[in-house]
Structures are given as structure tokens and as C-alpha cells.
């Protein structure tokens, strides 16, 4: 996956999730066993539909963050594994709901579940996974962790509704857009990290530091995804490149390009996004305008700023393999164009 040269003018530090995956391998094996066990049901369509998405791959970044936060915070048991599994169920449930709302065709490189089983079934299986998540949280006997993940579930729902209300708004401000993605995406990253820290019994300063890490990482990740929709390849994204454009989503690269457009381009944006009257050639033109205006670089620059803030939040922890792995994850969040 490579962006046009015009969209890659500034050097960015590369990163990787590989070290984190290696460090967390044993813990994630336990998490994956919990996920497999708890998505079972006597209603056959539930495990079939859930497995379609859960088994489709993905790096399980959010539960990985719960594991890493717990270990960095000094956890000496595996109680956090149930919280990590709960985080993955919350994430999967939101994906199922999102795909129905957005009418998405692909998810993690596979046909979206609602196109196979139907929208109603996808929504209800998402509800089942939310319920399973809360059962797992209760089993940890941690009211604080339950509070963190319950709050995240509410905030995510609020973000979804706000995005739905403003999704085709060409006058959406950058501040409101960041509010949306903080709620929709970054909140679960933050909660995943904070819950892991709380499970290890650390003080408030350290749990808040790990929450700050997750929040800034989530913002960096979403902004990079926004950019990749106009510069990535379908086979790497796990969804169709240009889906955001075709769905009329006013993401930051689009909003910045519109702000930098003249009257001629303004009519194009109003037709293609405002009225959703698109032709086959429109995505190519939108991509050219977004890259040519510098909007793609500006989005990646902002993502890099948030990644730097995420790394800075780890400063109170001793330098060790877990901290370095989380720092590399922050760099990876904004280097996925290579």
C-alpha cells in the first residue's frame, strides 16, 4: 500500500506491532480461548455470524492494549484477560452495527456479515456480544473496570449517533470531527488501556497516563485510516478503498480539501458528497483534489502529533520491553502507508 509521492513529502517514523504481539502471545492465547468460548450459543446463527467477523483476522489491537497496559502496570496474574476479551466483544459489536448503518460491503477483507445474514441478524448478534462483554466484566469483580468499559460503550453509541447526524455535512468543523472520532474510535482504545491498568492495581496517575496513551493512539489510528481511504489499497485496508467517499462521509481529508477548494471544486463536493450524486470517475477526482491540496499530508501530520502525545504519556513508566512495544505501536499507527 503506497500513497502517491505528493502525499508522502514528510518522513515519518516507522513502527510495528510485531514486538507487542510477541510479548503478549501467551496472554492473548488465553484471551482468544475466552473469545471462542463466550461467543458460543445454542442459537446456531449467533456463533456462525460472530465467527465470520472475529475469525476474519485483524491484529486485535484493543485487547492487546489491555494486555500490554496490565503488564506494563505490573500485573502478576491473568485476571485482565477477561477484560481484554470483553473489549474485543465490544469492538466487534460496534463493527456489526456500523456496517449495517453504513451499508458497508467489506469488513476485514470479507463480505460484511449483514450482506450474508441480513441487517436485523447482524444488529442482534452485536447485542449478544455486548451482553457477553458485560458478563465478562462482572466476572472480574472490578467495579472500576466495569465503570470504565460501560462508559466507553455509552460514549461510542453517542459518537455513532453524532456521526450519523453530521455524516454528509460539508460545513463540519475540525473540532466537531475530532469529537466524533474521539467518541467512536479513541474512547475504546482509551478504555482498553485504562481497564488493563486498573486490573493491575496501579495508582490513579498511572491509570490516567495509560488512558491518555490509548486516547491519543486511537485518534492517531482513526486519522491515519481517514487518510488511507484516499491513499490505500483495498487488499491492505480490509475494506474497499474509497468507501468513505462513496458513503458520503465527511472525514478530515475531505473537510480540509473542501476548505482549500475554489468555487468550481465546491460544486463538485456538493454534488458528490452533499447530494451523493456520484459517477465512477468521481473518486479519482476527489483523491486528486485531496492529495493535491495537501489535505492528505495535513491529516497524517495531525495523526503523527497524536502518536507523539501517546508516547509522551508513557514517560512515567520504566523503560522496558512493554513500554517500547507500545511506543512502536504508536509509530505503527501512522506508518501504515508503507
N, C-alpha and C positions, 0 to 999 in steps of 0.2 A: 504494500500500500504506500504510494508515494504522492505527495501533493505536487502541483506544478511548481516550477522553480520560483515563480513570482510569490508563492505562498510560503517559501522556505528561506527567507532572506536573513533571518537571525539564527545563530547557533543556539541549540537548546541541549541541555544536559540529558544524556540518555539514561534510562533506568530499566529495571527489570523486576518482575515479580518472582523470579526463579528462586532467589535465596529464601524469601518468605515461604514459598511452597515447600522447599526442602526442610526448613526448620519446623514447620507446622505439620509435617507429614503424618506423624503418629497421632497427634491430636485430631487432625482432620479425618483420619480413618474412623475415629470414634464418632465424630460429627456426622460423617456420611452414613454410618450404621444407624444412627438415630433418625436421620432423614428418611432412609429407606424403610425403617420400621414404622415410623409415625405417619407416613403417607398412605399406609395400607388401610383398606376399608372393605367391608362386606359388599358395598355397592361398587360393582366392578369398574364402572366408568371413572370413579374417583382416582384410584391408583394409576389407571391407564392414562388419563389425561394429565395428572400431575407428573408422572414419569416422563411423558413426552417432552415436557419443558425442563424438569430437573435433571434428567439424564442427557439432555442435549449438550452438556458441556458447560463452558464458562469457567472462569477461574475461582468462583465462589469467593470473591473479594471481600464481601461484607462479613461472612462468618470467619474468614481468615483474619480480618481485622479484630474481631472479638478474641480469637485465639492469641494473636500477637500482643494485643493490649494486655490481656491477662498475664501472659508470660513476662512481658516487659515490666509489668507492675509487681512481679514476684509471686504469682500464683504457684502453689506447691501441690495442687490437686487438679482434677479434671472436671470440677463442677461447672465450669464455664462452657463445657461442650453443649449442654442443653440450651444455653443462651445462644450459642452460635447457630445451632440447628433452628432455633426459633427465629433468628434473624433471617436465615435463608428462606424459611417459610413465609415470613412477612414480605420479603423481596419478591418471591415467586408469585404470591397472591397479587401483589400490585402489578406485576407484569401481565398476568392473565387479565386483570381488569383493564389495564392500559390498552392492551391490544384490541379488546372489544370496543372501547371508546374511540380509539384512533382508526380502527379498521385496518390494522397492520397486516401485511401479507407474510412476513417472515419474522421469526424470533430465534436468535442463536443459530441462524443458518438453516432452520427448519420451518416448514409451513406452520403458521400461527395456529394454536390449538382451536381457536374459535371457528376457523375455516374447516376443521375436521369434525368437531363435535357440536359446534353451534355456540352462539354467544351466551345463551342462558346457562348452558352447562359449564362454560368457562368461568363465568361470574360465580356460580355456586361452588365450584371446586376451589376457586380463590377464597371464598368464605370459609370453606372447610379447612384450608391451610392456615388462615388467620386463627381459627379456633384451635387447631393443633399447636400453633405458636404459643397461644396463651396457656394451654395446658402445660407445655414445657416450662414456661416462665414460672408458673405456680409451683412446679415440682422443685425448683431451686430454693424455695423458701426465702427468697430475697425480695422484700417489698420494694427496695430501691431499684433493683433491676427491672421489676415489673412496672414500676412507675416510669422508668426511662423508655422502655420499649412500647408501653401503652401510649405515652405521649407522642412518640415517633409515629405510631400508627395514625393517631389523630392528625398530626401535622401533615403527614403525607397525603391524607384524604383532602385536607384543606388545600394543599398545593395543587392537587389534581383538579379540584373544582375551580380554583382561581385560573389555572391554565386553560381549562375548558371555556371559561367566560371570556378570556382575553386572547385565545389562540390565534385569531386572524386579525388582531388589532395592529395595524401598521404604525400606530402612534404610541405603542407600548414603550415606556421609558426603560433605560438600562437598569435603573433601581428596582422597578417592579419585576423585570425579568429575573434579576438576581434573587428577588424574594421568592419567585415561583420555583426556581431550581434549587434554592436552599431548602424549601419545604419538600419538594418532590423527590429530590435525589440526595442532597447533602445531609439531611436530617437522619436518614437511616445509617449513613456512614458514621455520623457523629454518635448516634445511639449505640451502634455496634461496638465502637471503641470504648465508649463510656461504660457500657454494661460489662465488658471484659475487665476493665479496671476495677469497677465496684466489686466484681466477683472475687478479686484478689485481696480486697480489704484495705486498699490504699486510702490515704487521706484525700480530702476534697480537692486540694490543689492539684494533685496528680491525676485524679479522675477528670477534673475540668481540663487539664492540659491535653489528655488523650481525647476528650470530646472535641477540643479545638482542632486537634490534628485531624480527626475524622471529618469535621465540618469543612475545613479548608480543602482537604483532599477530595471530598465529594464535589465541591464547587469546581475544582480543577478538572476533575474527571468529566463532569457534565459539559463544561465549556469546551473541552477537547472533543467530546462527542459531537457537540454542535458544529465544530469546525470540520470534523471528519465526514459529516453528512454531505459536505460540499467538496471534500477532497479525498475521500477514502474509496476503497473498493468493496463491493458487495460481499465477496468471499471472506474478507477480513472483518468487516463490520458485523456480520451475522444478521444484517438486515439489508434491504435494498438501499444503495446509495441514492440520495435524493428523496428519501421517504419524507423527511421533514418538510421539504419544499412541496411535494405533491399533496401532503396533508394540510398545507397552508399554515404550518406552524411558524410563528414569528420568533425565531431563535436569534441569538445575539449577532451572528454573522450577517443575517438578513437585515436586522434592525440597523446595524452600523452601515451596511451598504445603502439602505434606503435613505439614511440621514445624509449620506455623501452623494446622492444621486441628483441629477438635474431634472427638469420638467419632463423630458422625453422618457427617462427611465421611471419617473414617478407613475406615469400611466401604465407602464409595463407591470410594475409592482402591484398597482391597484387591481389590474385585470387578473394577474396570475395568482396573487395571494388574497387580496381583498374579496374578489368575486369568484376565485377558484376557477376561472375560465382558462385552462391551460392547454397548450399544444405540446407535441412531442419535443419540439425544439426549445421549449421554454426553460427546462432545467439547465441545458447547456449555456443559455444566455445568462441565467441567474448566476451560475457558477463563475462565468467570466466577469460579471459585474462585481461579485463578492470578492474574487481574488484581485481583480484589477483595482478596486477601491482601497485595498489594504485591510478590508474588514476581517478577512481570514487571519492575517497576521495579528491584528489587534486582539482578536478573540484568543488566539494561542498565547499572546503576551500576558493577557489577564489570567489565563489558566496557569501560566508559569508563576505569576505573582502569588496566586493562592497556594500553589505547590510549595513555594518558598516559605509561606506562612505556616503550612503544615509541618514542614521540617523544623522550623524555629520552635514550634510548640513542644518538641521532644527534648529541648535543651536541659530540662531538669532531671532527665533520666541519665544514668551512666551509659557511656559508650559500650555497646556490646552487640552481638550478632542480631538480636531482635530489633534494637534501635536502628542499626544500619539497614536492615531489611525494610523497615518502614520508611526510612529516608529514600531508599531506592524505589520503593513503591510510589512515592510522591513524584519522583523524576519520571517514572514509567507512565504516570497518568498523562503527562504532556509530551511524551516522546513516541506515541503510538503511531505516528505517521510514517515511521521508517520501515 
